[in-house]
Amino acid sequence: MLLCFFVLDLSATAAPLALPRPYPVTEAREPCADFEPLRRPFFGDTHVHTVNSFDANTQDTRKTPRDAYAFAKGAPLGLQPYDENGNALRTVKLARPLDFVAVTDHAEMLGETNICTAPGSDGYDSIPCIVHRNFSGVTYSLIGLRGTVGKSRWESVCGEGYTDCTARTGQVWQTIRDAAEEAYDRSAACKFTSFVAYEWTATVGAGKNLHRNVIFRNASVPELPPSWIDTESALDLWNQLETGCVEGIPGCDVLTIPHNSNLSSGLMFETPALADADDAGTPIDAALAKRRARWEPLIEIMQHKGDSECELGIDTTDELCNFENLPYDSFGAKFSFFIERKQAEANNFVRWALKRGLAERATLGVNPFHYGIIAATDTHIAAPGLTREKDHPGHGGAGIGAGAGVPEGFPDDLEFNPGGLGVLWAEENTRDSLFAAMRRREAYGTSGTRPVVRFFGGWDLPEDMCASAAFVRQGYAKGVPMGGDLPPQREGAPRFAVWALQDPGNAAAPGTPLQRVQIVKGWHADGELHERVIDVAGGPNAASVDLSTCEPRGEGHASLCEVWEDPDFDATQDAFYYARVVENPTCRWSQYICNAAGVVCSDPDTVPDALRGCCADSHQPTLQERAWTSPIWYAPTDEQ
């Protein structure tokens, strides 16, 4: 009966098409036939690379933004290797289409990549282009690092004054815009939303990552995407987007999403004016903190290249922080023998930034890290949403590329994973509605599965919400949803209502039962930052996995719901709360490959050299998929 209550509450009668939208409508389109005032979860991917990206171009040169959008809608995608006629010898397909996608090809080297792969271009026969086409392993250093680290171009490719690359960038950018427009469903069916977007690929020092995905609200966008080569810092990027989009083009709006703070060597959360690693430690003022909060309402907590929430033993004793962590803190440490591999420090992780934001607010009156949470794949094979652990083909990019195959070896670097998904609670599947959800941070990320999660906080939430068919209505009426700010305290402690439904899966791949729901609290008291992780529903259980077959064992929960009141609440302390939903254990993608190859670690004769990683001490054969909600914040004053 409880599940029926939630289904009823989530599927209220569609509003009349003439009903005013609770957000600005900035584009011409048919109103959606299905409009849900209480909002629905839309699953998507905001981090996708195709043939236009310099690194993805060396992985699978045939896949375009149009292919990526078609794949997201359910079309099959052919992958390497190819036969002598150029036909893909294997294909992949999503079991369930996505609701929205943003293709985010690197703005850096858009022109160079196109010139080097377009016969007849003036720079086609230049040495860098010849190397790019014939020695793909060198491309990342020869062209990629020259642009993303050195912030320079090859004149032999780009022509005098680099004008050829600038012109070609504009042409490629137009094809990206055209593909997004063609994929967007402007009919009343509202089946799919595409966003015009790109990646700003800033890298400083020894491969320290400051990357952002830039997401535009609608089709009104600049003629050229400002890249790292064209800007000095994240602050300069925002300035250029401010003048060239928000103020310069009617109807233009945009936000940026940082990603892979786990590979930033602690620089992602330094001043946004940082142009070089030497700028670390530069203090910010209230105006700059407010500017950061405006431009970056979301942060990517998980993707193909690791988890950025937290790491066990680094500023936390949280046992579930031992999840998809990378053994280095920068790309430089991964790729160069001359750079020492270092374990990430606390300031590489999102939870640290959320806590640090409380201290900044206490000092500046503004929280610069007022982040909502999202996740994505960062696929470099134009396969948005391809997150299933079983049959993972590898997402390419900084990895070894998709196509190695079993039993010869792993199709991806062993420490990488299939990536995550972003979920937006919105009234309808349109650009305006989804963008508004990003702005207000009513979003959550998953490690690749599709549980449905609601999270509300408030002073007057009923204790019996979980037994009520009006759970969602009460949450909005008497509190704030994930991403919201609690009003200053009146009396007592706030309550938090969290409800999670397991991923339903499908006939071929059933969803995994839930193990538990946790609330993660961070707070600032007496100049110190603190955290606590509380199991509020479910808990540790006997669920396990048969590693030889990957068959799950044990029981879990189809749904979990709880109303929790903070017993240690102090109205004088800044705090945040977010929910983490954890599934029962399942096999990791690498274990499926080890099993398929017949690897038995106790028998060395079954372990080929290419699969020695199956038996490495560092190999984790299982994982617990999860979801992270955007936080709900409390501050003793209205200013956040």
N, C-alpha and C positions, 0 to 999 in steps of 0.2 A: 504493500500500500504506500509506503514511503516514496518509492520510486515513482509511482503514479502521481503523487502530489507534485513532485518536481517537474515531471513532464508537463502536467497541466499548467504549472506556473511559468514554464519556459515557453509555452506555445499559446499565448493569449490570442484572441481573435485579431486578425490583421487589421491595422488601422486603415481608414479610408485614404486613398491616394492623395486627397487634397489636404491631409493633415500636415501642418507646418513641421518641418524637421527641427530638432533641437540643436542644430549646428548650422553654420552658413552653407548654403548650396552654391557652389562656385562653378558648376559646369552644366551644360545643356544635355539632358538625358531623360529617358522615361523614368518616372518614379517606380520603385520596386513594388511588385504586387504583394510581396510579403514584407511587412514592416512590423517589427517587434519592439514596442516601447520598452519592454524589460530586457531587451538585448539578447543576442544569441552568440555562441562561440563560433568564430570563423578561423579556420586553420590555414596557415600559409608559410611562405618562405621569403624572407627579405634579404637574402644573401646568395646570389646565383651568378656564376660566371660562364661565359660562352666563348666561342671562337674569337671574339673581339678582345679578350684579355690576353696580355702577352704571355702569361704562364699557362693558362688554359689552352692557348693556341698550340702549344707543343704537346698537349695531352690527347686531343681529339679534334682535329682541325675542321671537322664537318658540321659541328653543331652551333646553330645560330640562336639569337633570342627567340625567333619564331619557333624553333624546335623546343626550346625550354618551355615556352608557354603551352605548346601543344602537349608536351609530356605532362605538365601540371594538370591539364584537363583530362588526361587519361590515354593519350596516344603512346604507342611503344617508341622506344628510343634505341637505335642501333649503336653498338659500341665496338671499339677495337677488340680483337684484330679484324681485318678486312680480307676478303679473298682477292684473287687477281683481277676481278672485275670491279673492285671497290665496294662490294656489298658487305655489310656488317655480318659477322659470323655469330653474333649473339645479340640479344635485345633485352631490355629491362622495361618494366611497366609498373606504374603505381597501382596498388590494389584499390586505393580510394583517391579520387582527384582532390586537389587542393582548392581552397576558396579564393586565395589571392597569392600573388607573386610579385616581387620586385627583382628584375634582372639588374645586377650591380657590377657590370664590367669595370675594370680598372680604367679611370680616366687617363692615368699615366700610360703613355705609349699606345694609345688608341690609334693614332695616325701611323706610327712606326710599324705596329703589328700588321695593319692593313697593307701598307706599302710593301712590306717584305713578303707578303703572300699574294700579291696582285701582279702577275706578269705584265710587263709594259710600263709599270711605274718607274719614274726616274731613278728612284733609289733601290729598285728591285735587285740589281746586280752588285750592290755595294757589299763589302766584306761582312759587315754585321748581318745583313739580310741573308747572305749565303750561309753563314754560320747558323743563323736562326732556323733555316729550313733543313739543314743537314746534320747539325749537331745540337739537338734540342737540349741536351744536358748542360750546355754552355750558355744557353740563352739567358737563363736566370741571372747569371753574373754579367754577361756582356751587354745586355740591353736592360733587363729588369733592375739590377742594382744600380746601373748608371742613372736610371731615372728616379727610382724610389729612394736611394741613398744619396747618390751624387747630384741629383736634381739637374742633370744635364742631358743633352741629346747628341746624336751623331749627325754632323752636318752632311756626311756622305749619304745618309738616309733621308734627311729632312730638307736638304737644299739650303742655300744661302739664307741666313736669318731664320732658318727652320720653318719657312713659310709653307713648304709642302706638307709637313706634318700637321701644322695648324689647320690647313684647308682640309686635309684628309680626316682629321679628328671631327671637324664639323659634319662631314659627309657620313661618317660612321655613327655619330651621335644622332643624326637624323634617322638613320635606319633603325636605331634602338627605339627612338620615339615612335616611329611608324609601327614597329612590331608591337609595342605596348598598346597603341591605339587599336590595331587589328584584333588583339586578343581580348580587349575589354568588352564585356557584355553590357551594352547600353540599353538593352531591351528591358521590359518589365520583369523578365525572368531573373535577372541579376545573378547569373550562375557563376561568374568569374570576374575578378578585378585584377588588373595589372597596374603597376605603378611605374612611372618614368623614374629611373634611379641610376646611380653609379657608385663606385667605391673611390674614395679619396685615400690613397695608399701612402701615407706618410711613414717614413722609416728614418730614424736617427741613430747615430753612433754605430755600434756593432749589431745592426739588424734589430733594433728595438722598435717595436710596433706601436704606431699611433693611429692606426687605420680607423676610418669612419665610413659607414654607408650613408649616402645622401639620398633621402626619399622626398620626392616632390608630391604635392597634394593632387595635382591634376596635370593636364597637358600644357599648361602655360609655364614654360621653362626657358632658361637662357639658351642662346644659340650655341654656346660652348660650355662644357662642364668645368668649373675651376678645379685644377688638379694640384697635387703636392708640388709639382714643378713650378706652377704659377703662383703659389702662395707661400707665405713664410711660416705659418703656424695654423693651428685649428682656429685661433681667434681671427686670423686673416681670412681663412675660409669663410667663417661666419660673416665677416665684414663684406666680402665679395658677394655672398649669397644675399645679404641684406640689401645691398645697393643694386645688384644685378637681377634679383628676383623679387623679393618682398616689396621693395620700393620702386623697382624699375619696370616691372611687368604687371599690368592689371590682373588680379586674380591669382598671382603666383604665391605659393607658400611652400615651405620646405623645412625639414628637420634632419638632424644627423644622429647616427647610432654608432657609438664606439663598439669595437669588438676585439676579442683576443687580448684583453688586459693581461692575461696569463703569459703573454709573450712580449710584454712591454718593458721588462726589467724595472718595473715600478714607475715608469714615466707617464702612463696613461692618465693618472690622477694628479699629475703635477699641473702647474699653471697652463691654461690653454694657449698662452702666448709663447710657450716653449718652442723654440726653433732648433735647438741643439741640446744634447745631453747636459751640457754645461749650465743650462738654464734651470736645471732641477734645484728645488729649494727656494725658488723665487716666490715670495708671498703674493697673495691676491687680495684685492679689496672687495667690498660688498657689491660694487657695480659689476665686477668681472664674475663674481659668484652668481649673481642674478642672471647674467648673460649666458653662462654655461647652463644653468637650469632651464632657461628658455629654449636653447637650441638643442639640448640633449635630454628629452624627456624619457628616453629608453636607453638601456644598455643590453648588449648581447651577452648572455650569461653562459651559453654553451654553443658549440658548433663542431665541425669536423676536426678542428685542431685543438680540441680539449675543452675541459670545463674550467670556467673562470669564477665559480662561486667561492671556493675555499679549498684548502688542502690540509689534510690531517697533520697535526704536529707543527703547523705554521700559524700561530696566533689562534689556534683552536684545538679543542679536544673532541670535537664533533666527529664521531666515528663514520658518519656518512659523507664526510668530506674526502674520503679515500675513493674518489670517483673520477675516472678519465682524466687524471692529472698527467701533464707532460713532464719529462725528466730534465727540462731546461727552461730558461726564462726568456729566451729570445731566439729569433730565427738565425741570428749570427752564430749562436752557440750550437745550433743544429747542423749548420752547413760548413762551418769553417774549423779546421784543425787548430787555428791560431787563437781561437776564442775559447776560454775556459767555460765548460758547462757548469752552470750554477743552478742550484735549486731556487725556485721562485721564493721571493720574500712576501710577507703579508700584504704589502702595498701593491701586489699584482692582482689582487682578488676583489671581486665586487662586494663581498660582505664587509671587507675592510673599508672600502670606499663608503659604503652606507653608514658605517659607524663613524668614519672620519667626518662625514658630512654633518653629523650631530655636533661634533666639536667645533667645526667651522661656523655653524649657525650660532653657537653660543658666543663665539668671538665676533663674527661679522654681522649677525642678525639675518643671514641668508644661508641656506643650505645649497652648495653648488652641486652636490651629488644626490639630488632629489630624483633618483632614477626609478623608472618602472623597468620591468623585466621582460625580455623577449629572447628567443633562441632561433637558430637558423642552421642551414647545412654548410654554407660556403662551398657548395659543389663547384668543381671546375670541369665537369663533363655535361653541363646544361641539364642536370637532372634534379630540379627542385623537389624537395619532399621525399627523396629516396633515402629513407632513414631506417628501413627494416634491417635488423642485425643479420638475419639469414640471407645468404646470397648477396652480401654487400660487395659491389664491384670495385670499390675504391673511388674517391672523389677527385683524385688528381691534385693539381695545383702544386703545392710545395712537397707533396708526397712523390712516390715513385711512379704514379700514374696508374690509370685503370687499364687492365689488360694482361697482367702477368699470369693470373689464373692458377688453379690447383691442378696437379700436385706440384708444379714447378716452384711455387712460392706464394706469398701473400700478395693480394692485389692492391695493398696500400701499406704505408708505414704502420708498423704494429701498434705504435702508441696512439694513432689516430682512430677515429670512430665514424659512424655513418652520419653524425650530425643531429641537429634538433629541429623543432618546429616552433613557430610563433603563433600565439592565439590572441585574437582581439575580440572583446565583447562589444558588439555594435548592433545598431537597430536594423541595418540592412547591408547587403554586400555591394557597396558603392565606394568610390574613392573618398568622397566627403565623409561618409559615416566611419569608415575604417581609419582615416587620417585623424578624425576627431578622437577616436578611441586611443590612438597613439599619443595624441597631445595630452589627454587626461590620464594616461598611463593605466587605463583599464585593460591590462594585457598580462599574459603569462607565457612562460616558455616551457617546453618539454624537451626531454632528451631524445625524442623521436617518436614516441607513442602518442596516443590521442585521448588521454583522460579528460573529462570535463570538470572544471574546478570553479567554484564560487567562493569568494572571501569578502566578508563585510566586517566593519568595526563600528562601534557606536556606544553611546552612554545608555541608551534606552532599548537596546536589542532584547527582545523577549527570551527568557531562558528556554522556552519550549519551541523555538523556531524550527528545530529539526523535525518536529512532529506536525508542523503546519504546512498546509498546501500553499500558504502565502509566504514561504521562506524568502523568495526573491523580492516580493513587494515590500515586505517588512524590512529587508536589508536596505533597500533604497530609501524607504520612508523614514526609518529611524536611525540610519547610519550612513556610512560611506563605503563604496566598493573598493576593491584592490586598486592601488594607485592614488587613493584619496587621503585627505588630511582631516584628522579629528579636530573638531572645534575645541578651544581651551576647556579644561576640566571644570565641571560644576561641583558634583558630589560623587563620591565612590570611585570605582575603577571602571575602565572601559571593558566591554565584552567584544569578543570576536567570534563570528559564526563562519565556519568553513564546511563546505560540502563538496565531496568528490565522487564521481562516478567512473568506474574503470573503463578503459578503452574497450568499446564493444568488439573491435576487430571485425573480421568477416569469416566466412566458412573456411577459407584456405589458411587463415592466420588469426585464430581467436585471440582476443585481448587477454592480458594477464591480470589476475586479481590484485587488489590493493593490499599492501601490508599495513601501512599506517599513514596517518596525517600528522605532521608536526607544525608547530609555530616557532619560528626563529625570532627571538627578540634581541634587539641591540639597544643600548642606552648609554647616556653620558652622565656621569655623576662624579662630583668632586675632582674634575679635571681628568678623569679616567674613562676609558671606553670599555664596555662590557658586552657580553653576549650570553644567551641561554637558549637551549634547544629543548622544547617541550613536546613529548608525545601527547596529543590531545584526543586522538581516535585511533583504534587499532593498536598495534605495537609489535615488538619483535615476536616472531612466530617460528614454527618448525619447518617452514617452507624451504625447499632446496631444489637442486637440479641433479639429475643423473648425467654426469659429464660424458659418459660414453655414448649416450643417445640424445642428450639435450632435452630429455623429457622432464617437465616440471613435476615436483612432488609437493604435497601439502596443500592446505587450505588457505584461502585469503578472503577478501571482501569484495563484493560487487559494488558496494557504495559505502561511504563513511561520512558521518556528519557529527558535528559537535559545536556547542556554544561554550566558549572558554572565557573566564574572567581572570585577568592578571592579578594574582594575590599579592604581588610585590610592587604594584604600581605606586609611583611617587609623582604627584602632580607638578613637582618642581623640576623634573628631569626630562630632557628631550629623549624620545624613543621612536623606534620603528618596529613593525611586526610584519613578517611575511609567512605565508604557508608553504610548506614543502610536502608534496604528496609522493609517496614511495610505493612502488610495486613490488611484488614477490620477485625473487631471483629468477633470472633466465640466462641462457647462454649468450656470451659475447660473440660478435661476428667472427673473431679469430678462432674461437673454439669450434664453431661449425666447420671451418676450413680444416682445422687439425683433424677432426673426426672424419671428414670426407676423404682425407688423404690416408686414413688408417694409422695415424700416429698414436703409438702407445709409448709413453715416456719411459716406462720401465724396460722397454725393449729397444735398444739403440738402433737395431737394424730397420726399424720402422720409421726412423726420424731422418728424412733427407736434410741436407745442409740448408736448403732454402726455408725449411720449416723448423729449424732449431728453436726459434722463438716460442713454439708451442710448449717447450719444456723449460723455458727460462724461469728463474725464480720471480722475475718481475711480471711474468704473464698472468693476467687475471682472466680466468676462463669464464667467469660469470659476472653479471652486473645487476643492479637494481635500477630499472628505468624510473624516471621521476618527472615531476613538474614543480616549477617555482613560480609563485605569484608575485606580482608587483607588491611592494610594501604598502602598509598604511602607517602614516606618521602621526606622532603626537608632539606638539610643542606647547610650552606654557603660554605662549603668545600667539596671535594670529599669523604673524610673519613667519613663512617657512624658508 
